[in-house]
Amino acid sequence: MSDLVLNAKPILDRFRLDGRVALVTGGGQGIGRAFAHALGEAGAAVAVVDLVLERAEAVAHELSAKGVESIAIRADVTQPASCASMVSAIIDKWGKLTIGVNNAGIGQWVASEEMSEADWDRMIDVNLKGVFLCAQAEARVMLASGYGKIINTASMSGSIVNTPQKQAAYNASKAGVIHLTRSLAAEWAKAGIRANCISPGYTRTQLVDDLLATPIGGQMMPEWMRMTPMGRMAEVTDLQGAVVFLAAEVSDFMTGSDIIIDGGYCCW
């Protein structure tokens, strides 16, 4: 029996995503853009989703230049109707959805005693409610087909408390994403849907670079690097392997897991 299993499809073929259809929210920049490229290069057709259509279109154009089938979609992940419309557009284009990467998110540094209710609500709406609404819309299609991969972007901040910056609302939202992912995984496993999340550590994106260019940001970097055993930030390319792995057949027995990619920060 073991020989039959080991003589199945070759391992590298099981990483391929040919014939699969993916969406990536927050796909117009940063980590989402890197995820969209990785999935497309592995063989999937990719819907690039962003709140700003022009950003999504720019990334879809990059994918098309690589020979990847792609479309750009504008969606507000905090609105159920917008999430449903996003999925409908993909079904209209390709007739199926097999991979949902729920990556859209925001960040903010603010002391808890100074945080406004509006800031708290916005953080939870985008980072947690938005992930749920997208996963819900995706699952409605995947449940009907009996198969699907849902991959949520969480953060190492969902497992630890960052220092020296103050970001309680962000940390709470990402902890919520991790536990939401586990809950959805347990609920949908027997229906063929796998739900997992990726938790990046400090990652170099344009938004982070802009933040680090500020006086307060410049004070953070030395402390971050002191607490990161590898002594550097992640590049977005450091995260691409995980999203392809979770999207592919090779991880079909994996659900409810959180992959932390942090240069060792959480080892301490």
N, C-alpha and C positions, 0 to 999 in steps of 0.2 A: 504493500500500500504506500509506504514512504517513497519508494522508487517512482511510482506513478505520479505522486505529488511533485517530486523534484524534477521530473521530466515534463512538467507543464510549460506554459509560456515562459520564454526566457525573461530573466529579471528586468533587464533594461526595457524590454517591450512592455512590461507591466507598469512602467513609469510614463508611458506615452498616453496622450490625451486625444488621439485622433478620433474624430466622430463625436466628440463631446462639445457641449455648449456651456460657456461660463459667463457670469456677470461679475463685475468688480465695482462696488460702490466706493466713492472717493477715489475713482480711478484716474482722475485728471492730473494728479501730481503725486510726488513723494512715494510712499510705500505702495499705495494703490496702483500707481503707474508701473512700478516694478513688478507687482503681482500680475498685472494685465500682460506685460511683455513675457513673463515666465510661462504663463498658461498658454499664450499664443505660440510661443516657440516650441512648447511640448506638444502642440497639435490641435488645441482647442480653438473653436470659434469664440470670440470674446466680445461681449457688450461692455463698453466702457461707460460707466455711470458716474455723473458728477452733478453737483448743484449748479455749477457753471458750465453750460453746454459747450462753450468755446474751448474749455480745458479738455473736456471729454473728446471733442472733435480732433483736437491736436494729437492726442494719444492714439485715437483710432486711425488717424492718418499715418502715424509712426508704425503701427501694426500692419496696416495695409501695405506699406513700403517693404515690409518683411515677408509679404505673401500670406499674412494671417487674415482670415475672414473676420471683419469687425464692424461694429456699429457704435455710434455715440448716442447716449440717452441722457436727458436731463431728468433728475428726480430729487425730490426732497424726502429724505428718509424718515422724517418725523411725521409724515402725512400718509395714512393708510391708502388713500386713493392713489397717491403718487407711486407708492410701492407696487400696488396692483397694476397700475398702468405700465410701469417698468417691466414687469414680468410679461404682461400681455404683448408688449412690443417685441420681446424676444421670441415668444411663441409664434407671433405673426411672421417673424423673419425666418426662424429655423425650425419651428414645430416642436421644440423641446427645450428643457433647461436641466442640465445635469450637475452644474457646479455653481453655488452661490457664495461669493466672497464678500462678506459684509464688513467693510473696512472703513467706511466714512466715520470721522470722529473729530473732536475738537479738544483743545487743552486750555488751561488757564492757571496762572499762579496768583493766588490771593489768600490772605490770612482768613481763617474760618470766621473769626469774629467780625470781619469786615465784608464778608461775602453777602451779596444781596440775594433775595429769594429768586429774582429773575435770572441771575447768573447760575444759581444751583439748578433751577428748572431747565435752563438751556443745556447745561452739561448732561443731565440725566436724559433729556429728550433726545439729543443727538447720539450720545455714546451708548445708551442702554435701550431706551425705547426704540430708537432707530434700528438697532440690531434686531430686536424682536420683530418689528413690523416687516423688515425685509425677509427674515427667516420664515415668518408666517406666510408671506406671499409666495416665497419660493417653495415651501413645503406643500402648499396646496397643489402645485403642479407635480412635485416629486412623489407625493403620496399616491397620486393617480397612476404614475408610471412604475412605482415600486422600487425606485432607486434614486439616490441623489447624494451629493456631498455639500454640506454647509460648513463654511470655514469663516469663523469670526475673528476679527483683529481685537485682541485684548491688550494687555501690557504687563510687563513685570510689576507695574504699579498696582496691579490687582492682587499681588501676592506679598508685596513689601510696602513700606512707607518710604518714599524718596526723601532725600535730604541733600542740600539745605532748603530747597524750595518748599513752599506751602501749597499743597494741591489736594486737599481732602476730598473735594467733590470729584475730581478726576479719578483719584484712587478708588473711591467708592463705586464710580460708574464702571470702571474696568474690572473690579472684583465682581460686580454684578454680571458683567459679560461672561466671565469664567463660569460662574454658577448657573447662569442661564443656559450656557452651552451644554453643561452637564445634564441639566434638566431636560432640554430638548432631545439630547442624545438618548436618554433613557426612555423618553416618551415615544420617540419615532423609530427606535432601533429595529423592532420587529417588522416595521413597514418598509425597511430597506434604505432609510436615510441615516447617514453618518454625520454627526455634528462634532466638530473639534475647533479649537482656537489656537491662535499663534500669539505669543506674548513677547513682543520685541523689548529689548532694553533701549538705552539711548542710541538713537539712530540719526544719522546725518541726512537731513532733508533741507530744502530751502527754508521752510518755516522755522526749523530748529536753528539753522545758520543765522537767520534774521534775529532770532531771540538771543542768541549768544553774542551778537554784535552790540547789544544794549549793555549799559553799565552793569545791571544786575545779572544779566546772562554771562558776562565775562567773569563774574565771581563764582559762577556755578561750575564751570568746566573743570578747574583743577580738582574740586572735590569729587565730581563724578568719576574722573579718571583715577583718582586715588582709590576709589572703592570698586573699580572694575579691574579684576585680575589681568585681563588682556591689555589693559592700558589704552584702549581706543574706543571710539564709538563704532557702532555698526554702520556699514554702508547698506543701502537698500538691496543690493545684490546678495548680501549675506542672508537675506530672508527668503529669497526666491525658491531655494530648494525645498523648504518646508511647505510652501503653498502647493508646489507641484506634487510632492509626496502625498499630502492630504487629499488632493484632488484626484489622484490616480488609483487605479485598481490595486496597486501594491499595498495600499493602506486600508483595504476593505474590511479588515477585522478590527479596525481602530475607531472607537467613538467615545466621546466624553472626555477627551484628553486635551491638555494644554501644553503646547510646546514653547518653552521659554528659551529665547535666543538673546542672550544678554552679555556675552563676553565673560560670564562667570560672576556677575554682580550679585546674584542671589545665593552664591556659595557661602558668603560670610555668615 
